[in-house]
Every structure is written in C-alpha cells, then in structure tokens.
C-alpha cells in the first residue's frame, strides 16, 4: 500500500480508501491529495479539519448545481461531499460536538445524490428493536427482478459507502445491492442508538424476512445472498450460519474471532473509541469482554451451508490472513478462498489499495447467485 505519510499506516490507509473510492464517484484525486497535504499524521484534529475544509465547500457547490438545475453535476458533487464528510467524522470522538452533525450532513449529501440516479434508489427501513435498520436498494438498470446481495459494512463503514465499488460491481453483473446499516453501524448506531451484538444473525434474518415480504416486486426473493466487509466478515459468516435461506455468502475480509483481533491491541489504538461506541461501553475492558462472543468457534462456521467466497489480503494489518485460513479450514460447504499474495497491490485490508483484485469474487458470486 502506498504510504502518503511514511511509516504512518492508519492515516495513509484512509487516504488510499478515499482515492480508491474516487474511481467510483467518491472523490476527486486532486481534492483528496490537497486534503492529505493539510494533514499532520501525528495530530488527529488536522485529519478531521482537513476533510471538513474540503467537504463543506464541495457540499455548497453541490447545492449550487442543484439550485441551477444541473442535476448530473449535483449528483456527482454530492457524492464527493458525502465521502469527504464521512472521512471527517471517522476519527471524531464522541465528545466532539461536530461528530453527529457532520455525520448527518454526510448522509444528507448522499440522500440528495441518489435522487438523481438513473435507476431509482429505494430507501429502506427494517423494523428492529422498537426502531429500525436503515438501508438502500441499488438495482441494476434494465434488469427485471434481479437477484440481490444483502450487505453490511464493518466496524467503521456506512451503508452509503458500500455503493462506491461494491454496489457498482454487483449492478454491472445484474445483481441488486441491499446496503444496510446493521446494529452498531451508520445511522442504526448514530441516530437510532442500536448497538452491535455478537448474534448479528438476528439482524440478518430480520432484514431477510422484510425483504421477502416487501421487495417481491423489486427483486428475485428466491435469490438473496448475504455479504459484508472488514469486521463484517464475521457478520456475514454468522448470518449465513444461522440462515440457510441465503443463496450465497460473500466474506469480504475474513474474521474468525474479533476478540482475537483486539486482544493484543492497546487501549490507545486509533480505532478503540469506535469499538467502544459500537458496543455502547465506556472502556476497552468492557468492549473486549463483549467481543468474546464475536467468534466462529464452536461449530458456527461449519453451519454455513451455501456457496461461500472468502477474499483476504496477505498483508492485511487489521484482520490478519490467519483468520481467513481458519475460516477456510472449517467451512464444509462449497467455497473459495482467495488470498491476494503479499507484496502485490490489493494485498492490504479489504483490497483498498487495488479494488480490481475483487473482480474474481464478484464474478463467482454472480455465477452462483444466478444458478
């Protein structure tokens, strides 16, 4: 992975994340590099401030395009504004008064953008825990009743972010994307205060049941798959293990035990506050205790019955490749494990350094979900 900040993995990773998503409308290279140039990797506030400094005027520019009736330009500009403001909110602690307003503004930018998509995007609200899980249905153009992949993000990603790359690659292959904020994610966490849970399959089944009942006229309800990315590698596997109605499972970054991921990390890790937030706890001691349940041990992986694709990078510094090897060892259903070799582009966490290395996964999922 290219390190814009030599020796500074996490801020460099976030720059790579935005640059990769720029290929799919989530940014402009020159703007992202301008932001990177304003960041001191040793000062978290400069990260927040630099992305805000770019995101706010881009949002205002989108509003001007919209007011002028230039709706294609407005759509593209709102998408960039969303991703810059998402990046600004990412490292803001809960104590920062800007955090929730920044998130709300980012989400609003995305919602404004999708109004002008060529194929109508449906906003979804699945009843859950006296509240709801929000999401979006992105359908391929000119495909009647396509199969659909229900997807969750990971620890830090939002349902909206799944559009940049994942959604477009699925749509190109004739598959709809149902991008959801599950417990501990996106608006489900920030606005509806639904925290993460180790039995993520409860949410997966709730969304599946809702989809079957309410999307009969939109998608092929006999061909619904499940997938997730990053920490979501655990979530997708858990959903698949306890819900045999899914047609396929896509594990985009494997997690055997999320407790093991965090057992050796310091409490000062850059993502520690996010973990506490999604768990609804005040310390990493409490968070680690809850994370003990986030494992595929005890025969859970063996319960997965549908065709499953596991994609992982050998140089992944967030979820080590050993997790993917253990998932592969315990899967009893038809499955493929693809590990991007060390040293190649795409070998980092969730292929954020080269999304073209995800093509095999989408092609295989398309083949199996259409069978």
Residue pairs with C-beta under 8 A, 6 or more apart in sequence:
1 12
1 13
1 16
1 315
1 348
1 352
1 353
2 12
2 16
2 353
3 9
3 12
4 11
4 12
4 15
4 16
4 36
5 11
5 12
5 15
5 36
5 39
5 41
8 41
8 42
9 317
10 270
10 271
11 39
11 41
11 47
12 41
13 348
13 349
13 352
14 47
14 87
14 90
15 32
15 35
15 36
16 348
16 352
16 353
17 87
17 352
18 26
18 27
18 32
18 35
18 83
18 84
18 87
19 27
19 29
19 32
20 165
20 352
20 353
20 354
20 355
21 27
21 83
21 161
21 164
21 165
22 28
22 29
22 32
23 165
23 355
24 163
24 164
24 165
24 168
25 76
25 79
25 80
25 164
26 79
26 80
26 82
26 83
26 161
26 164
27 80
27 83
27 84
28 80
31 54
31 58
31 80
31 84
34 54
35 50
35 51
35 53
35 54
35 84
35 87
36 50
38 46
38 49
38 50
38 53
39 46
39 47
39 50
40 46
41 47
44 91
44 270
47 88
47 91
48 88
48 89
48 91
48 92
48 96
48 98
49 88
51 84
51 85
51 87
51 88
52 84
52 85
52 88
52 98
52 102
54 84
55 81
55 84
55 85
55 87
55 88
55 106
56 85
58 77
58 80
58 81
58 84
59 78
59 81
59 85
59 105
59 109
61 77
61 81
62 74
62 77
62 78
62 80
62 81
62 109
62 112
62 113
63 74
65 71
65 73
65 74
65 77
66 74
66 78
66 112
71 116
72 116
74 112
74 113
74 116
75 113
75 115
75 116
75 117
76 113
78 109
78 110
78 112
78 113
79 109
79 110
79 113
79 164
81 106
81 109
82 106
82 107
82 109
82 110
82 113
82 160
83 106
83 161
83 164
85 102
85 103
85 105
85 106
85 109
86 103
86 106
86 158
86 160
86 161
88 102
88 106
89 98
89 99
89 102
89 103
89 106
90 156
91 270
92 98
92 99
92 102
93 99
93 273
94 273
94 277
100 190
103 190
104 191
106 158
106 160
107 158
107 160
107 186
107 187
110 160
110 163
111 123
114 121
114 136
118 141
119 138
119 139
119 140
119 141
119 171
120 139
121 136
121 137
121 138
122 136
122 137
122 218
123 134
123 135
123 136
124 134
124 135
124 136
124 137
124 178
124 180
124 210
125 132
125 133
125 134
125 135
126 132
126 133
126 134
126 135
126 180
126 206
126 207
126 210
127 206
127 210
128 183
128 188
128 194
128 203
128 206
129 194
131 188
131 192
131 193
131 194
132 188
132 192
133 180
133 181
133 182
133 183
133 188
133 192
133 194
133 203
133 206
133 207
134 159
134 180
134 181
134 186
134 187
134 188
134 192
135 159
135 178
135 179
135 180
135 181
135 207
136 159
136 160
136 163
136 177
136 178
136 179
137 148
137 176
137 177
137 178
137 179
137 215
137 218
137 219
138 163
138 167
138 170
138 171
138 176
138 177
138 179
139 146
139 171
139 176
139 218
139 219
140 146
140 170
140 171
140 172
140 173
140 174
140 175
140 176
141 171
143 174
143 176
145 217
145 218
145 219
145 220
146 174
146 175
146 176
146 219
146 220
147 174
147 175
147 176
147 219
147 220
147 223
147 224
147 225
147 247
147 369
147 370
148 175
148 176
148 177
148 178
148 211
148 215
148 219
148 220
148 223
148 224
148 225
149 170
149 175
149 176
149 177
149 178
149 224
149 225
149 226
149 227
149 248
149 250
149 365
149 369
150 178
150 180
150 204
150 207
150 208
150 211
150 224
150 225
150 226
150 227
150 246
151 162
151 166
151 177
151 178
151 179
151 180
151 226
151 227
151 228
151 229
151 232
151 236
151 250
152 159
152 180
152 181
152 182
152 185
152 200
152 204
152 227
152 228
152 229
152 232
152 235
152 236
153 159
153 161
153 162
153 181
153 182
153 185
153 186
153 228
153 229
153 230
153 232
154 228
154 229
154 230
154 231
154 232
154 233
154 235
154 253
154 350
155 230
155 231
155 271
155 274
155 275
155 278
156 230
156 271
156 274
157 185
157 229
157 230
157 232
158 181
158 185
158 186
158 187
159 179
159 180
159 181
159 185
159 186
159 187
160 179
160 186
162 177
162 179
162 229
163 177
163 179
165 355
165 358
166 177
166 179
166 229
166 252
167 177
167 179
169 358
169 359
169 362
170 176
170 177
170 362
170 365
170 366
171 177
173 362
173 363
173 365
173 366
174 366
174 370
175 365
175 366
175 369
176 218
176 219
178 207
178 211
178 215
178 219
180 207
181 187
181 188
181 189
182 188
182 196
182 200
182 203
182 204
182 207
182 235
183 189
183 194
183 195
183 196
183 197
183 200
183 203
184 194
184 195
184 196
184 197
184 278
184 279
185 196
185 278
188 194
189 195
189 196
189 277
189 278
195 278
195 279
195 280
196 278
196 279
196 280
197 203
198 238
198 290
198 291
198 293
198 294
198 295
199 238
199 293
200 234
200 235
200 238
200 239
201 238
201 239
201 241
201 242
201 243
203 239
204 226
204 235
204 238
204 239
204 242
204 243
205 239
205 242
205 243
208 224
208 226
208 243
208 245
208 246
211 219
211 221
211 224
212 221
212 224
215 221
222 247
223 247
223 369
223 370
224 245
224 246
224 247
225 246
225 247
225 248
225 249
225 250
225 306
225 365
225 369
226 236
226 239
226 240
226 243
226 246
226 248
226 249
226 250
227 236
227 249
227 250
227 251
227 252
227 365
228 234
228 235
228 236
228 239
228 250
228 251
228 252
229 252
229 253
229 350
230 252
230 253
230 318
230 319
230 349
230 350
231 255
231 258
231 319
232 252
232 253
233 251
233 252
233 253
233 254
233 255
233 310
233 319
233 323
233 327
234 255
234 256
234 257
234 258
234 294
234 295
234 296
236 249
236 250
236 251
236 252
237 249
237 251
237 254
237 255
237 296
237 300
237 301
237 304
237 308
237 327
238 296
238 300
239 246
239 249
240 246
240 249
240 304
240 305
240 306
240 308
241 296
241 300
241 301
241 303
241 304
242 303
244 305
244 306
246 306
247 306
247 368
247 369
248 306
248 307
248 308
248 309
248 365
248 368
248 369
249 304
249 306
249 307
249 308
249 309
250 308
250 309
250 361
250 365
251 308
251 309
251 310
251 311
251 327
252 311
252 350
252 358
252 361
253 311
253 312
253 313
253 316
253 319
253 349
253 350
254 310
254 312
254 319
254 323
254 324
254 326
254 327
255 261
255 294
255 296
255 319
255 323
256 295
256 296
256 297
256 301
256 322
256 323
256 326
256 327
257 294
257 295
257 296
257 297
257 323
258 291
258 294
258 295
259 288
259 291
259 292
259 293
259 294
259 295
260 295
260 323
261 318
261 319
261 320
261 323
262 275
262 284
262 287
262 288
262 291
263 288
265 272
266 272
267 283
267 284
272 284
272 287
275 284
275 287
275 291
276 282
276 283
276 284
276 286
276 287
279 286
279 287
279 290
279 291
281 287
281 290
296 326
296 327
296 330
301 327
301 330
301 331
302 330
302 331
302 332
304 331
304 332
304 333
304 335
305 333
306 333
307 333
307 334
307 335
307 368
308 331
308 333
308 334
308 335
308 336
309 335
309 336
309 338
309 361
309 364
309 365
310 324
310 327
310 328
310 331
310 335
310 336
310 337
310 338
311 338
311 340
311 351
311 358
311 360
311 361
312 319
312 321
312 323
312 324
312 337
312 338
312 339
312 340
313 321
313 339
313 340
313 346
313 347
313 348
313 349
313 350
313 351
314 321
314 339
314 340
314 341
314 342
314 347
315 342
315 343
315 347
315 348
316 347
316 348
316 349
316 350
317 348
317 349
318 349
319 349
321 339
324 337
324 339
325 337
327 337
328 335
328 337
336 364
338 360
338 361
340 346
340 347
340 351
340 357
341 347
344 354
344 357
345 353
345 354
345 357
346 353
346 354
346 355
346 356
346 357
346 358
347 353
351 357
351 358
